[in-house]
Amino acid sequence: MIMTDISIQDYCKILHISTVYSIYEEKYAENSEVTNFLKEALSSEFHSRKMNRQMKALKQAGFPTVKRFEDLIIEALPEDGRRSIPDIQSLEFLKERKNLILIGNSGTGKTHCAIATGVHACLNEYKVIFRTAAMLINELYEAKKQNRLSLVIKKLKLADLLIIDELGYVSFDLEGAELLFQLLAARYETQSTLVTSNLMFSDWVRIFHDKTLTAALLDRITHRALILNMGGTSFRRRSD
């Protein structure tokens, strides 16, 4: 498919093949057959490279499965979720480096929404990393033991979107809480973080154990954040 709104010169710039354009402009610009052929070839190369980048981004994100917004039963989501899907799909929160927090009981679509957001971001060529909270804490533990913590935090900091799923399902010790705080502090106001949790903010001290640490973490993660109440009846219970 040829994208007529992109010129041959623009394609060559995007694909970093300026020499091709120089030769075309010098020898073949007046030849309509060459022009049509070249534009079609460049369009195919452009879309092939884009698809390869998307597939690589999806693979590197670490999603447990691929879920999309199209697969959601929108009317079954809690009210906040139904109302906010268009805003989330626009990815404006990523462009504005805002966080996205989905809070509610199990089975209300939080993880599906989180993965769908991540997949949509990958297809729009954002760098995404998906981890459950337990996986992330273990990764940080291991990095610290191996004296690689700064490298791992740097890698996680660079992601346009870091998804932390199931925060609150598994508790961790104070060291784990401090490691997570260190990571989120490094990302503060520089990149977006998406968190799903089954616990209200007032109960997060049960995860992080220390009131001062919990307050500091909440202050950073909720600042300029889109917070959705995903409480409601579990999809799984509805199907029983």
N, C-alpha and C positions, 0 to 999 in steps of 0.2 A: 504494500500500500504506500503510495507516494504522498507525503505531506506537502501540499502545495504552498503552505504558508512559510516554509523554510527554503531559502535559496541554496543554490549549489555552494556559494561562497560560505554561507552559514554552516552548512553541513561539513564543509572542509575544515572550518575553524573548530567546530565541535569535535570532530574526529581527529584533529591535529594532523591533517594532511594538506597543509597549505601549498606544497609543491604541486599537488594534483590540480589545485585551482589555478595556479599560475600557468601551467601548461594548457589547461582547458581555455582560460581566458585569452591566451596568446594564439592558439591554433584552432579551437573548435567552438568558440562562443556563438558563432553565427550558424552553426550546423544544428538544426532542430533534432535530427535523429540522435546525434551524439549527446545533445543536451538532455533529451528524454531518457536515453539509456543511462547516462551518468547519474541523473537525479534518482532514478529508480534503484540503481546499484548502491548509491550512497544512503538512500532511505532504508534499504534492506540491511546494510551494515550498521546503521544507527540503531535500528530496532533490535538487531541481533545482539549488539553490545549491551543495550539497555536491559534486555531479557537476561543476559548472562549476569549482569550486576545484581538484578533483582533476585535471581536464583541463589547467587552467592550470599547476598544479605540474608535471605530466609534461612539458609543453611547455617550461617554463622550466628544467627540470633539464638538458636538453641530452643526453639519451641518444642514442647512435647508432642504437639500435633498442630496441624494447620486449621485454623478456624477463621471464618470470614463473617463480615456483617450480614451478607446475604443469607447466611444460615441461621441467623437469629430470628426467633419468633418475637418480633418487636412488641406486640400487644401483651405478651406474657411477662415482659420485664416490669420491674417496679417503676413507678411514675417518673422518678428522677432519671432513670436509665432511658425510658422511652423519649422523654423530652430532650435529653442531651445527646442522643446518638448523632444527629446532624452536625452538632458542634464538634463532637469528637472526630467524626469522619473528615471534617474540614482540615484537621491537623493544625488549627490555629494555635492551640495550646503549645505545640512543639515549636512553631515559629516564634512564639512569644516566650519560650523557655519556662512555661508554667508546668506545675505538677498536676497529676490527675490521681485522685484517691477515690476508690470504690469501697464503701463500707456496708456490710450487711451479713445476714446469716448465710449459712451454706446452701448452695443450690439455687441461687437467684440470678445466675448468669454473669457473675463478676469475672471469673477466669475466661469465659468465652469472650466477653467484651474486651478484656485485657489483651488476649491473643489476637483477636480481630483487629484491634488498634495497632498492635505491633506488626502484623502482616501487612496492613494497609500502609503503615509507615515505611516498611521495607520496599513495597512496590512503588513508593514515591521517593525511593533512594535515600532514605534516612538509615543511619546505622542503629540497630536495635539489639539489645541483649535481654534475654528472658531468663530469670532464675526464680525458683521458689525461695522463700526466705530461708528455709533450712539448707538448701543447696548453696545459697550465697554465703551464709555464715560459715559453713564447712569449707568453702573455697577460700574465704578470708583467713580462717584458722590455719589451713594448710600452707597458705602463702606466708603467713607470719612465721610458722615453724621452719620454713625453708628460706627465710630471709628474702622473700620475694614480694612482701606486702606492698611496697611502694610501686612496684611494676604492675601488680594486679589492680591496685586502686587507680593507677594512671590509665590502664586499659578500660576499666569500667567507667572512669570519669569521662572518657572521650566519646562514649556512646551518646547519640542524640537522644535516645530513649532507653532508659533502664527500667525494666518491668520486674517488680518484686511481688510475687504472687504468694498468697496464703500467709501473710504476716499475722501471727497470733495463733495459728494452728499448732505450732510446736514452740515451746518455750526454749530459751537458751540462757546461758549464764551471763554474768556482768561483763566478762571479757568479750563475749560475742556481741553484746549490746554496744560496747565501746567501739568495736571494729566497724559495726554497721553505722554508728554515728560518725566515725571518721570518714567513711565513704560518702555518706549523704552530705556531710559538711563540705567535702571536696567538690561535690556536684552543685552545691547551693548557688542558685541564680545563674548557673552557667549552662546547664542542660536540664532536660525534663526527666522526671521520675514518675512512674505509674505504680501505685501500691494497691493491692487488694487485701482486705482484712475482714475477719468476722467479728472484730472487737471495736466497740466505740472508742473514741479517743481517751475517754476517762478511764478505760480499762487497759490502756497500753503500758501502764506501769507494771502490770502483771508480766509483760514480756521483757521489759528492760530493767525491772527490779529497782532502779534508782530514780527517785522522783525528780531530782535536778536534771539528770541525763534525759529522762523522758520529756520533761518540759522543754529542754533545749532542742531536742530532736523534733518535737512537734512544732516548735516555733519555726524551724527551718523548712520542714516538709509541707506545712500548711500555708506558708507565706506565698501569696499569689498562686494559689492552687484552685483547681476545679474539684469540688468535693461532692460526690454523689451518694445519696442514701439508697443503698441497694437492698434494704430490708424488705422481706416479703415471704410469700409461701414458696417453699422449695419446688423446683420443676419436678424433681424426683418424687416428692410426695404427691404432686398433682397426678402423676401417672400411675400411682399405686392403686 
